[in-house]
Amino acid sequence: MTDTDLLIESRFLEMVMKKSGQERLKMGFSMFDMARKQVVASIKMDNPQSSKSDIKRELFLRFYGQDFSPEEQKKILSQL
């Protein structure tokens, strides 16, 4: 679903594509960093007593959990 006007969307894409690959990569890293901070804040809000290890596990599940079977998740989580 999109509610963005096609003209605005095409202008935005044009502006982004004018940036160098390095600038676009920095933008992507910045967006991921912000998303990660928001997820960590959400985890801490839900469980203020979360340890660093708990947060790592929950981050993994929220960002990548859908990409792995339950068996694979268990194996990965045991290593975090």
A tleap script that builds the chain and sets N, CA, C and O, in Angstrom:
source leaprc.protein.ff14SB
mol = sequence {
  NMET THR ASP THR ASP LEU LEU ILE GLU SER
  ARG PHE LEU GLU MET VAL MET LYS LYS SER
  GLY GLN GLU ARG LEU LYS MET GLY PHE SER
  MET PHE ASP MET ALA ARG LYS GLN VAL VAL
  ALA SER ILE LYS MET ASP ASN PRO GLN SER
  SER LYS SER ASP ILE LYS ARG GLU LEU PHE
  LEU ARG PHE TYR GLY GLN ASP PHE SER PRO
  GLU GLU GLN LYS LYS ILE LEU SER GLN CLEU
}
set mol.1.N position { 0.843 -1.171 0.000 }
set mol.1.CA position { 0.000 0.000 0.000 }
set mol.1.C position { 0.889 1.236 0.000 }
set mol.1.O position { 1.887 1.295 0.718 }
set mol.2.N position { 0.524 2.204 -0.798 }
set mol.2.CA position { 1.254 3.463 -0.806 }
set mol.2.C position { 0.267 4.615 -0.892 }
set mol.2.O position { -0.713 4.566 -1.635 }
set mol.3.N position { 0.545 5.636 -0.127 }
set mol.3.CA position { -0.309 6.816 -0.190 }
set mol.3.C position { 0.482 8.024 -0.701 }
set mol.3.O position { 0.034 9.166 -0.600 }
set mol.4.N position { 1.664 7.745 -1.250 }
set mol.4.CA position { 2.518 8.811 -1.762 }
set mol.4.C position { 2.158 9.106 -3.215 }
set mol.4.O position { 2.062 8.198 -4.041 }
set mol.5.N position { 1.964 10.365 -3.509 }
set mol.5.CA position { 1.683 10.796 -4.874 }
set mol.5.C position { 2.836 10.353 -5.781 }
set mol.5.O position { 4.001 10.467 -5.401 }
set mol.6.N position { 2.522 9.860 -6.953 }
set mol.6.CA position { 3.548 9.358 -7.874 }
set mol.6.C position { 4.567 10.421 -8.253 }
set mol.6.O position { 5.746 10.107 -8.413 }
set mol.7.N position { 4.143 11.672 -8.401 }
set mol.7.CA position { 5.069 12.754 -8.730 }
set mol.7.C position { 6.076 12.948 -7.595 }
set mol.7.O position { 7.275 13.082 -7.840 }
set mol.8.N position { 5.593 12.963 -6.371 }
set mol.8.CA position { 6.468 13.132 -5.211 }
set mol.8.C position { 7.421 11.949 -5.098 }
set mol.8.O position { 8.611 12.132 -4.844 }
set mol.9.N position { 6.910 10.752 -5.283 }
set mol.9.CA position { 7.743 9.554 -5.204 }
set mol.9.C position { 8.853 9.589 -6.251 }
set mol.9.O position { 9.998 9.251 -5.950 }
set mol.10.N position { 8.529 9.989 -7.464 }
set mol.10.CA position { 9.547 10.038 -8.521 }
set mol.10.C position { 10.573 11.141 -8.247 }
set mol.10.O position { 11.757 10.967 -8.536 }
set mol.11.N position { 10.126 12.279 -7.691 }
set mol.11.CA position { 11.064 13.346 -7.337 }
set mol.11.C position { 12.012 12.877 -6.235 }
set mol.11.O position { 13.213 13.145 -6.283 }
set mol.12.N position { 11.464 12.178 -5.248 }
set mol.12.CA position { 12.293 11.668 -4.158 }
set mol.12.C position { 13.331 10.687 -4.694 }
set mol.12.O position { 14.508 10.772 -4.345 }
set mol.13.N position { 12.896 9.761 -5.539 }
set mol.13.CA position { 13.814 8.785 -6.113 }
set mol.13.C position { 14.904 9.487 -6.921 }
set mol.13.O position { 16.073 9.107 -6.851 }
set mol.14.N position { 14.530 10.488 -7.670 }
set mol.14.CA position { 15.503 11.256 -8.457 }
set mol.14.C position { 16.535 11.921 -7.534 }
set mol.14.O position { 17.733 11.904 -7.818 }
set mol.15.N position { 16.059 12.505 -6.428 }
set mol.15.CA position { 16.969 13.162 -5.474 }
set mol.15.C position { 17.929 12.147 -4.844 }
set mol.15.O position { 19.121 12.420 -4.700 }
set mol.16.N position { 17.412 10.996 -4.478 }
set mol.16.CA position { 18.247 9.978 -3.859 }
set mol.16.C position { 19.286 9.466 -4.849 }
set mol.16.O position { 20.446 9.266 -4.488 }
set mol.17.N position { 18.878 9.255 -6.083 }
set mol.17.CA position { 19.793 8.708 -7.083 }
set mol.17.C position { 20.875 9.707 -7.487 }
set mol.17.O position { 21.898 9.309 -8.044 }
set mol.18.N position { 20.669 10.982 -7.220 }
set mol.18.CA position { 21.707 11.978 -7.493 }
set mol.18.C position { 22.842 11.896 -6.478 }
set mol.18.O position { 23.941 12.391 -6.726 }
set mol.19.N position { 22.575 11.278 -5.353 }
set mol.19.CA position { 23.604 11.131 -4.329 }
set mol.19.C position { 24.592 10.046 -4.760 }
set mol.19.O position { 24.254 9.151 -5.535 }
set mol.20.N position { 25.805 10.143 -4.249 }
set mol.20.CA position { 26.809 9.127 -4.563 }
set mol.20.C position { 26.441 7.823 -3.862 }
set mol.20.O position { 25.619 7.810 -2.945 }
set mol.21.N position { 27.046 6.747 -4.294 }
set mol.21.CA position { 26.818 5.465 -3.650 }
set mol.21.C position { 27.184 5.513 -2.178 }
set mol.21.O position { 26.501 4.921 -1.342 }
set mol.22.N position { 28.268 6.222 -1.862 }
set mol.22.CA position { 28.703 6.351 -0.474 }
set mol.22.C position { 27.656 7.087 0.361 }
set mol.22.O position { 27.375 6.696 1.494 }
set mol.23.N position { 27.081 8.154 -0.198 }
set mol.23.CA position { 26.050 8.905 0.526 }
set mol.23.C position { 24.804 8.048 0.759 }
set mol.23.O position { 24.211 8.083 1.837 }
set mol.24.N position { 24.415 7.279 -0.260 }
set mol.24.CA position { 23.238 6.414 -0.108 }
set mol.24.C position { 23.503 5.320 0.923 }
set mol.24.O position { 22.612 4.969 1.696 }
set mol.25.N position { 24.713 4.785 0.939 }
set mol.25.CA position { 25.069 3.769 1.918 }
set mol.25.C position { 25.016 4.346 3.329 }
set mol.25.O position { 24.508 3.703 4.247 }
set mol.26.N position { 25.544 5.563 3.501 }
set mol.26.CA position { 25.484 6.231 4.806 }
set mol.26.C position { 24.034 6.441 5.243 }
set mol.26.O position { 23.705 6.274 6.418 }
set mol.27.N position { 23.173 6.806 4.296 }
set mol.27.CA position { 21.751 6.979 4.618 }
set mol.27.C position { 21.155 5.660 5.110 }
set mol.27.O position { 20.407 5.633 6.087 }
set mol.28.N position { 21.490 4.582 4.430 }
set mol.28.CA position { 20.983 3.264 4.824 }
set mol.28.C position { 21.455 2.874 6.213 }
set mol.28.O position { 20.672 2.372 7.019 }
set mol.29.N position { 22.739 3.101 6.498 }
set mol.29.CA position { 23.262 2.802 7.831 }
set mol.29.C position { 22.566 3.641 8.891 }
set mol.29.O position { 22.239 3.149 9.971 }
set mol.30.N position { 22.345 4.892 8.578 }
set mol.30.CA position { 21.687 5.794 9.523 }
set mol.30.C position { 20.257 5.329 9.809 }
set mol.30.O position { 19.817 5.344 10.958 }
set mol.31.N position { 19.541 4.920 8.777 }
set mol.31.CA position { 18.164 4.449 8.956 }
set mol.31.C position { 18.134 3.159 9.774 }
set mol.31.O position { 17.272 2.984 10.636 }
set mol.32.N position { 19.089 2.244 9.496 }
set mol.32.CA position { 19.144 1.001 10.261 }
set mol.32.C position { 19.465 1.293 11.718 }
set mol.32.O position { 18.866 0.702 12.616 }
set mol.33.N position { 20.413 2.206 11.964 }
set mol.33.CA position { 20.786 2.565 13.329 }
set mol.33.C position { 19.586 3.130 14.090 }
set mol.33.O position { 19.372 2.797 15.256 }
set mol.34.N position { 18.816 3.973 13.435 }
set mol.34.CA position { 17.631 4.542 14.090 }
set mol.34.C position { 16.598 3.457 14.381 }
set mol.34.O position { 16.003 3.441 15.458 }
set mol.35.N position { 16.383 2.557 13.434 }
set mol.35.CA position { 15.428 1.466 13.641 }
set mol.35.C position { 15.878 0.592 14.815 }
set mol.35.O position { 15.060 0.184 15.639 }
set mol.36.N position { 17.176 0.307 14.887 }
set mol.36.CA position { 17.720 -0.508 15.972 }
set mol.36.C position { 17.495 0.180 17.325 }
set mol.36.O position { 17.096 -0.464 18.295 }
set mol.37.N position { 17.753 1.480 17.379 }
set mol.37.CA position { 17.550 2.221 18.625 }
set mol.37.C position { 16.086 2.176 19.057 }
set mol.37.O position { 15.790 2.054 20.245 }
set mol.38.N position { 15.180 2.273 18.099 }
set mol.38.CA position { 13.758 2.226 18.424 }
set mol.38.C position { 13.358 0.847 18.950 }
set mol.38.O position { 12.572 0.743 19.891 }
set mol.39.N position { 13.896 -0.200 18.347 }
set mol.39.CA position { 13.580 -1.557 18.796 }
set mol.39.C position { 14.155 -1.796 20.191 }
set mol.39.O position { 13.480 -2.374 21.042 }
set mol.40.N position { 15.390 -1.361 20.435 }
set mol.40.CA position { 15.982 -1.520 21.769 }
set mol.40.C position { 15.131 -0.787 22.806 }
set mol.40.O position { 14.880 -1.317 23.889 }
set mol.41.N position { 14.693 0.415 22.484 }
set mol.41.CA position { 13.842 1.169 23.416 }
set mol.41.C position { 12.542 0.416 23.685 }
set mol.41.O position { 12.067 0.387 24.821 }
set mol.42.N position { 11.973 -0.185 22.666 }
set mol.42.CA position { 10.737 -0.952 22.822 }
set mol.42.C position { 10.966 -2.170 23.711 }
set mol.42.O position { 10.136 -2.481 24.565 }
set mol.43.N position { 12.089 -2.860 23.513 }
set mol.43.CA position { 12.418 -4.030 24.326 }
set mol.43.C position { 12.556 -3.613 25.787 }
set mol.43.O position { 12.021 -4.269 26.682 }
set mol.44.N position { 13.278 -2.519 26.020 }
set mol.44.CA position { 13.483 -2.041 27.392 }
set mol.44.C position { 12.179 -1.576 28.024 }
set mol.44.O position { 11.986 -1.732 29.230 }
set mol.45.N position { 11.290 -1.013 27.229 }
set mol.45.CA position { 9.999 -0.574 27.763 }
set mol.45.C position { 9.163 -1.780 28.186 }
set mol.45.O position { 8.508 -1.760 29.228 }
set mol.46.N position { 9.196 -2.838 27.357 }
set mol.46.CA position { 8.434 -4.045 27.673 }
set mol.46.C position { 9.029 -4.804 28.850 }
set mol.46.O position { 8.302 -5.406 29.641 }
set mol.47.N position { 10.355 -4.774 28.963 }
set mol.47.CA position { 11.031 -5.504 30.030 }
set mol.47.C position { 12.231 -4.691 30.516 }
set mol.47.O position { 13.348 -4.888 30.036 }
set mol.48.N position { 12.010 -3.789 31.456 }
set mol.48.CA position { 13.081 -2.908 31.937 }
set mol.48.C position { 14.279 -3.650 32.528 }
set mol.48.O position { 15.368 -3.082 32.620 }
set mol.49.N position { 14.097 -4.905 32.927 }
set mol.49.CA position { 15.190 -5.674 33.532 }
set mol.49.C position { 16.002 -6.456 32.507 }
set mol.49.O position { 16.826 -7.290 32.883 }
set mol.50.N position { 15.784 -6.202 31.212 }
set mol.50.CA position { 16.494 -6.935 30.167 }
set mol.50.C position { 17.997 -6.748 30.276 }
set mol.50.O position { 18.490 -5.631 30.433 }
set mol.51.N position { 18.715 -7.857 30.191 }
set mol.51.CA position { 20.174 -7.800 30.164 }
set mol.51.C position { 20.624 -7.535 28.728 }
set mol.51.O position { 19.814 -7.571 27.801 }
set mol.52.N position { 21.910 -7.270 28.551 }
set mol.52.CA position { 22.433 -7.070 27.196 }
set mol.52.C position { 22.197 -8.313 26.343 }
set mol.52.O position { 21.872 -8.215 25.160 }
set mol.53.N position { 22.361 -9.461 26.950 }
set mol.53.CA position { 22.142 -10.722 26.244 }
set mol.53.C position { 20.676 -10.880 25.831 }
set mol.53.O position { 20.386 -11.325 24.720 }
set mol.54.N position { 19.759 -10.516 26.720 }
set mol.54.CA position { 18.323 -10.576 26.401 }
set mol.54.C position { 18.007 -9.659 25.224 }
set mol.54.O position { 17.246 -10.017 24.326 }
set mol.55.N position { 18.600 -8.481 25.246 }
set mol.55.CA position { 18.349 -7.506 24.173 }
set mol.55.C position { 18.889 -8.030 22.848 }
set mol.55.O position { 18.230 -7.893 21.817 }
set mol.56.N position { 20.073 -8.626 22.861 }
set mol.56.CA position { 20.641 -9.201 21.630 }
set mol.56.C position { 19.711 -10.264 21.050 }
set mol.56.O position { 19.445 -10.293 19.848 }
set mol.57.N position { 19.225 -11.132 21.929 }
set mol.57.CA position { 18.336 -12.206 21.466 }
set mol.57.C position { 17.046 -11.642 20.872 }
set mol.57.O position { 16.599 -12.072 19.809 }
set mol.58.N position { 16.459 -10.677 21.573 }
set mol.58.CA position { 15.204 -10.096 21.094 }
set mol.58.C position { 15.420 -9.321 19.793 }
set mol.58.O position { 14.572 -9.360 18.901 }
set mol.59.N position { 16.546 -8.619 19.681 }
set mol.59.CA position { 16.867 -7.924 18.427 }
set mol.59.C position { 16.944 -8.914 17.277 }
set mol.59.O position { 16.381 -8.687 16.206 }
set mol.60.N position { 17.650 -10.014 17.513 }
set mol.60.CA position { 17.751 -11.040 16.480 }
set mol.60.C position { 16.368 -11.514 16.050 }
set mol.60.O position { 16.070 -11.586 14.857 }
set mol.61.N position { 15.527 -11.836 17.030 }
set mol.61.CA position { 14.198 -12.355 16.696 }
set mol.61.C position { 13.364 -11.330 15.932 }
set mol.61.O position { 12.669 -11.681 14.979 }
set mol.62.N position { 13.429 -10.078 16.344 }
set mol.62.CA position { 12.603 -9.058 15.684 }
set mol.62.C position { 13.095 -8.727 14.278 }
set mol.62.O position { 12.292 -8.494 13.374 }
set mol.63.N position { 14.416 -8.705 14.095 }
set mol.63.CA position { 14.940 -8.343 12.780 }
set mol.63.C position { 15.048 -9.541 11.831 }
set mol.63.O position { 14.795 -9.408 10.634 }
set mol.64.N position { 15.418 -10.699 12.356 }
set mol.64.CA position { 15.749 -11.831 11.487 }
set mol.64.C position { 14.997 -13.118 11.804 }
set mol.64.O position { 15.164 -14.113 11.099 }
set mol.65.N position { 14.177 -13.117 12.845 }
set mol.65.CA position { 13.513 -14.341 13.262 }
set mol.65.C position { 12.699 -15.015 12.177 }
set mol.65.O position { 12.650 -16.244 12.113 }
set mol.66.N position { 12.060 -14.233 11.326 }
set mol.66.CA position { 11.231 -14.797 10.254 }
set mol.66.C position { 12.049 -15.529 9.192 }
set mol.66.O position { 11.504 -16.304 8.408 }
set mol.67.N position { 13.355 -15.280 9.171 }
set mol.67.CA position { 14.219 -15.865 8.141 }
set mol.67.C position { 14.705 -17.267 8.494 }
set mol.67.O position { 15.334 -17.931 7.670 }
set mol.68.N position { 14.416 -17.722 9.717 }
set mol.68.CA position { 14.946 -18.992 10.186 }
set mol.68.C position { 13.852 -19.869 10.759 }
set mol.68.O position { 12.864 -19.381 11.308 }
set mol.69.N position { 14.044 -21.168 10.623 }
set mol.69.CA position { 13.109 -22.125 11.221 }
set mol.69.C position { 13.271 -22.081 12.738 }
set mol.69.O position { 14.279 -21.579 13.236 }
set mol.70.N position { 12.291 -22.599 13.479 }
set mol.70.CA position { 12.421 -22.625 14.942 }
set mol.70.C position { 13.694 -23.340 15.417 }
set mol.70.O position { 14.309 -22.926 16.400 }
set mol.71.N position { 14.079 -24.398 14.727 }
set mol.71.CA position { 15.297 -25.135 15.104 }
set mol.71.C position { 16.534 -24.268 14.886 }
set mol.71.O position { 17.436 -24.235 15.724 }
set mol.72.N position { 16.567 -23.567 13.751 }
set mol.72.CA position { 17.702 -22.692 13.460 }
set mol.72.C position { 17.742 -21.514 14.462 }
set mol.72.O position { 18.813 -21.105 14.911 }
set mol.73.N position { 16.582 -20.995 14.790 }
set mol.73.CA position { 16.515 -19.917 15.769 }
set mol.73.C position { 17.120 -20.350 17.099 }
set mol.73.O position { 17.922 -19.624 17.686 }
set mol.74.N position { 16.736 -21.538 17.574 }
set mol.74.CA position { 17.259 -22.040 18.844 }
set mol.74.C position { 18.782 -22.130 18.807 }
set mol.74.O position { 19.464 -21.741 19.756 }
set mol.75.N position { 19.298 -22.645 17.707 }
set mol.75.CA position { 20.747 -22.810 17.570 }
set mol.75.C position { 21.441 -21.433 17.611 }
set mol.75.O position { 22.445 -21.256 18.301 }
set mol.76.N position { 20.903 -20.488 16.879 }
set mol.76.CA position { 21.489 -19.137 16.833 }
set mol.76.C position { 21.368 -18.459 18.197 }
set mol.76.O position { 22.336 -17.887 18.698 }
set mol.77.N position { 20.179 -18.525 18.793 }
set mol.77.CA position { 19.956 -17.888 20.086 }
set mol.77.C position { 20.882 -18.453 21.174 }
set mol.77.O position { 21.285 -17.731 22.086 }
set mol.78.N position { 21.207 -19.721 21.074 }
set mol.78.CA position { 22.098 -20.317 22.075 }
set mol.78.C position { 23.509 -19.755 21.973 }
set mol.78.O position { 24.283 -19.842 22.926 }
set mol.79.N position { 23.843 -19.184 20.831 }
set mol.79.CA position { 25.181 -18.614 20.619 }
set mol.79.C position { 25.260 -17.140 20.949 }
set mol.79.O position { 26.355 -16.582 21.009 }
set mol.80.N position { 24.122 -16.497 21.163 }
set mol.80.CA position { 24.120 -15.055 21.443 }
set mol.80.C position { 24.303 -14.767 22.920 }
set mol.80.O position { 24.324 -13.604 23.324 }
savepdb mol mol.pdb
quit
